[in-house]
Amino acid sequence: MNAGRAVPWVLAVALPLAFVSVFFAWPVASIVGRGLFPEGFLDVAGIVEVLTRPRTVRIIGFTVGMAAAATAITLVLGMPVAYVLSRLRFRGRGVLRAAVLVPFVLPTVVVGIAFRALLRDTPLDGTWVAILAALVFFNVAVVARTVAVSWESLDPRQEEAARVLGAGPVRVFLTITLRRLAPSIAAAASIVFLFCSTAFGTVLVLGGARYATIETEIWLLTTRFLDLRSAAVLSVTQIVVVLLLLVLTAKVRGRTTAQHRSFATRRPRRSDTPVIVGSVLTGLALMVPLAALVERSLRVAGEWGVGNYLALASTGDRNALAVAPWQALGNSLGFAAAATAVAMLIGLVACILLSRTPRSPHARRGLDLLDGALMLPLGVSAVTVGFGFLITLNAPPLDLRTSPVLVPIAQALVAVPLVVRTLLPVLRSIGNRMRDAAATLGAGPWRVIFTIDLGVAARAALAATGLAFTVALGEFGATTFLSRPDAATLPVVIYRLIGLPGGDNAGMAAAASVVLALVCVAVVALVERLRVDTAGAF
């Protein structure tokens, strides 16, 4: 490659690296440095003291145990759904797919309030069971979609041959199908564990300080006690776990990217009835918390009415809010649109790079490192990132502490990994042969990218845009630090409402949650219409 052609690729590598370095690595390193190196050297005694506290041990154990239990339950519920979505063709299949996906794209604050509405006045309200149920509710889509992408690429003739030779359905699944799906199942499990162990909004709403996880404890230590040392120790612990999970996920994902063919679905057989019924029941169960949320939003002083929705134009009981929820929704939409534009730019450039197969082993390792770096914001505390923004971006030339641009940048950090995981499988499915053929016919590098890469990935890019928008719309962890009272986002306003006394404020929170959920569902419906079978896990 000559120098002229190398320059665009160097700039393409520099863009995502600069974004991650300035807006992720720098703030996180600053927080960690202030906590672990208070006097300029590593405070080993302080680290040991924090990690051996009874509360810290209890919180780490609760986080790991809750994430492991939620992952196991999610696999049990998601596997039948993955089979139905990847193998069978029946009326209502698209509705089931949407019903499973909707919880994943709902803002975490909305999920927490939905379960509070569902479990209110029951013995489960405010218990760890509510948190576990909410985590499963949120992550069934991850298993269903991740495993379904792999399942639909498996040639069914091996299973059919085993049945002809007398093997029963259970034996066929255990000896053939499960073995072939093992990498994708392991990848789905690691992603679910990652999401569950770093959950913030849902756990904060349902558990508070009583059932704290590492993520919510970092928030409490940072915002209420200003204990940066303890928060930094927990952040480093979380980062180490995330890195291990990302390495595991990268390895198992590498085994599943070789197959891209999707086999035709078939009509259900009688033997498929149990798995179809189970999948439909799972889909219906996922709708129950949302139905409870709607019911709560329509109850005003014990009677049915739309008063809670009318109150969204106000600033709450005794003007408790700085902005009305409707105005906060406008703020959220504007921030999410800006965040989506940034996430798509960074994600698309990164995917074009990562989809190439360089000859040099050093270049391949470099691309693997870039892929891992782009995934890190999914697992590092958004609270740490948000607080790090305030500490690091407070002096020229990046004095952004009072600027509203920090909110969409923080939201884009969370959205970029999902954009990459959605687009990268599509671009990798193209292969270098098609690009090489176009180059041989005289197409330059830019024309190859626009006509082949972007042409093939156009529909997937539109779907990734919708997904990034919904994720940015519901981001809560970093936004709690960065949004100004006069430009608060709707998730922040909802959380403030549930922290205020009075049934009127609780009803407004439920109504605002329904409005936010409806916006997300509308975007998900558009994503489903643009669905590409070779798209990624999300």
Secondary structure in CASP SS format (residue, H / E / C, confidence):
PFRMAT SS
TARGET T0000
AUTHOR 0000-0000-0000
METHOD secondary structure of the structure
MODEL  1
M C 1.00
N C 1.00
A H 1.00
G H 1.00
R H 1.00
A H 1.00
V H 1.00
P H 1.00
W H 1.00
V H 1.00
L H 1.00
A H 1.00
V H 1.00
A H 1.00
L H 1.00
P H 1.00
L H 1.00
A H 1.00
F H 1.00
V H 1.00
S H 1.00
V H 1.00
F H 1.00
F H 1.00
A H 1.00
W H 1.00
P H 1.00
V H 1.00
A H 1.00
S H 1.00
I H 1.00
V H 1.00
G H 1.00
R H 1.00
G H 1.00
L H 1.00
F C 1.00
P C 1.00
E C 1.00
G C 1.00
F C 1.00
L C 1.00
D C 1.00
V H 1.00
A H 1.00
G H 1.00
I H 1.00
V H 1.00
E H 1.00
V H 1.00
L H 1.00
T C 1.00
R C 1.00
P H 1.00
R H 1.00
T H 1.00
V H 1.00
R H 1.00
I H 1.00
I H 1.00
G H 1.00
F H 1.00
T H 1.00
V H 1.00
G H 1.00
M H 1.00
A H 1.00
A H 1.00
A H 1.00
A H 1.00
T H 1.00
A H 1.00
I H 1.00
T H 1.00
L H 1.00
V H 1.00
L H 1.00
G H 1.00
M H 1.00
P H 1.00
V H 1.00
A H 1.00
Y H 1.00
V H 1.00
L H 1.00
S H 1.00
R H 1.00
L E 1.00
R C 1.00
F C 1.00
R C 1.00
G C 1.00
R H 1.00
G H 1.00
V H 1.00
L H 1.00
R H 1.00
A H 1.00
A H 1.00
V H 1.00
L H 1.00
V H 1.00
P H 1.00
F H 1.00
V H 1.00
L C 1.00
P C 1.00
T H 1.00
V H 1.00
V H 1.00
V H 1.00
G H 1.00
I H 1.00
A H 1.00
F H 1.00
R H 1.00
A H 1.00
L H 1.00
L H 1.00
R C 1.00
D C 1.00
T C 1.00
P C 1.00
L C 1.00
D C 1.00
G C 1.00
T C 1.00
W H 1.00
V H 1.00
A H 1.00
I H 1.00
L H 1.00
A H 1.00
A H 1.00
L H 1.00
V H 1.00
F H 1.00
F H 1.00
N H 1.00
V H 1.00
A H 1.00
V H 1.00
V H 1.00
A H 1.00
R H 1.00
T H 1.00
V H 1.00
A H 1.00
V H 1.00
S H 1.00
W H 1.00
E C 1.00
S C 1.00
L C 1.00
D C 1.00
P C 1.00
R H 1.00
Q H 1.00
E H 1.00
E H 1.00
A H 1.00
A H 1.00
R H 1.00
V H 1.00
L C 1.00
G C 1.00
A C 1.00
G C 1.00
P H 1.00
V H 1.00
R H 1.00
V H 1.00
F H 1.00
L H 1.00
T H 1.00
I H 1.00
T H 1.00
L H 1.00
R H 1.00
R H 1.00
L H 1.00
A H 1.00
P H 1.00
S H 1.00
I H 1.00
A H 1.00
A H 1.00
A H 1.00
A H 1.00
S H 1.00
I H 1.00
V H 1.00
F H 1.00
L H 1.00
F H 1.00
C H 1.00
S H 1.00
T C 1.00
A C 1.00
F C 1.00
G H 1.00
T H 1.00
V H 1.00
L H 1.00
V H 1.00
L H 1.00
G H 1.00
G C 1.00
A C 1.00
R C 1.00
Y C 1.00
A C 1.00
T C 1.00
I H 1.00
E H 1.00
T H 1.00
E H 1.00
I H 1.00
W H 1.00
L H 1.00
L H 1.00
T H 1.00
T H 1.00
R C 1.00
F C 1.00
L C 1.00
D C 1.00
L H 1.00
R H 1.00
S H 1.00
A H 1.00
A H 1.00
V H 1.00
L H 1.00
S H 1.00
V H 1.00
T H 1.00
Q H 1.00
I H 1.00
V H 1.00
V H 1.00
V H 1.00
L H 1.00
L H 1.00
L H 1.00
L H 1.00
V H 1.00
L H 1.00
T H 1.00
A H 1.00
K H 1.00
V H 1.00
R H 1.00
G H 1.00
R C 1.00
T C 1.00
T C 1.00
A C 1.00
Q C 1.00
H C 1.00
R C 1.00
S C 1.00
F C 1.00
A C 1.00
T C 1.00
R E 1.00
R C 1.00
P C 1.00
R C 1.00
R H 1.00
S H 1.00
D H 1.00
T H 1.00
P H 1.00
V H 1.00
I H 1.00
V H 1.00
G H 1.00
S H 1.00
V H 1.00
L H 1.00
T H 1.00
G H 1.00
L H 1.00
A H 1.00
L H 1.00
M H 1.00
V H 1.00
P H 1.00
L H 1.00
A H 1.00
A H 1.00
L H 1.00
V H 1.00
E H 1.00
R H 1.00
S H 1.00
L C 1.00
R E 1.00
V E 1.00
A C 1.00
G C 1.00
E E 1.00
W E 1.00
G C 1.00
V C 1.00
G H 1.00
N H 1.00
Y H 1.00
L H 1.00
A H 1.00
L H 1.00
A H 1.00
S C 1.00
T C 1.00
G C 1.00
D H 1.00
R H 1.00
N H 1.00
A C 1.00
L C 1.00
A C 1.00
V C 1.00
A C 1.00
P H 1.00
W H 1.00
Q H 1.00
A H 1.00
L H 1.00
G H 1.00
N H 1.00
S H 1.00
L H 1.00
G H 1.00
F H 1.00
A H 1.00
A H 1.00
A H 1.00
A H 1.00
T H 1.00
A H 1.00
V H 1.00
A H 1.00
M H 1.00
L H 1.00
I H 1.00
G H 1.00
L H 1.00
V H 1.00
A H 1.00
C H 1.00
I H 1.00
L H 1.00
L H 1.00
S C 1.00
R C 1.00
T C 1.00
P C 1.00
R C 1.00
S C 1.00
P H 1.00
H H 1.00
A H 1.00
R H 1.00
R H 1.00
G H 1.00
L H 1.00
D H 1.00
L H 1.00
L H 1.00
D H 1.00
G H 1.00
A H 1.00
L H 1.00
M H 1.00
L H 1.00
P H 1.00
L H 1.00
G C 1.00
V C 1.00
S C 1.00
A H 1.00
V H 1.00
T H 1.00
V H 1.00
G H 1.00
F H 1.00
G H 1.00
F H 1.00
L H 1.00
I H 1.00
T H 1.00
L C 1.00
N E 1.00
A E 1.00
P C 1.00
P C 1.00
L E 1.00
D E 1.00
L C 1.00
R C 1.00
T C 1.00
S C 1.00
P C 1.00
V C 1.00
L H 1.00
V H 1.00
P H 1.00
I H 1.00
A H 1.00
Q H 1.00
A H 1.00
L H 1.00
V H 1.00
A H 1.00
V H 1.00
P H 1.00
L H 1.00
V H 1.00
V H 1.00
R H 1.00
T H 1.00
L H 1.00
L H 1.00
P H 1.00
V H 1.00
L H 1.00
R H 1.00
S C 1.00
I C 1.00
G C 1.00
N H 1.00
R H 1.00
M H 1.00
R H 1.00
D H 1.00
A H 1.00
A H 1.00
A H 1.00
T H 1.00
L C 1.00
G C 1.00
A C 1.00
G C 1.00
P H 1.00
W H 1.00
R H 1.00
V H 1.00
I H 1.00
F H 1.00
T H 1.00
I H 1.00
D H 1.00
L H 1.00
G H 1.00
V H 1.00
A C 1.00
A H 1.00
R H 1.00
A H 1.00
A H 1.00
L H 1.00
A H 1.00
A H 1.00
T H 1.00
G H 1.00
L H 1.00
A H 1.00
F H 1.00
T H 1.00
V H 1.00
A H 1.00
L H 1.00
G H 1.00
E C 1.00
F C 1.00
G C 1.00
A C 1.00
T H 1.00
T H 1.00
F H 1.00
L H 1.00
S C 1.00
R C 1.00
P H 1.00
D H 1.00
A H 1.00
A C 1.00
T C 1.00
L H 1.00
P H 1.00
V H 1.00
V H 1.00
I H 1.00
Y H 1.00
R H 1.00
L H 1.00
I H 1.00
G C 1.00
L C 1.00
P C 1.00
G C 1.00
G H 1.00
D H 1.00
N H 1.00
A H 1.00
G H 1.00
M H 1.00
A H 1.00
A H 1.00
A H 1.00
A H 1.00
S H 1.00
V H 1.00
V H 1.00
L H 1.00
A H 1.00
L H 1.00
V H 1.00
C H 1.00
V H 1.00
A H 1.00
V H 1.00
V H 1.00
A H 1.00
L H 1.00
V H 1.00
E H 1.00
R H 1.00
L C 1.00
R C 1.00
V C 1.00
D C 1.00
T C 1.00
A C 1.00
G C 1.00
A C 1.00
F C 1.00
END
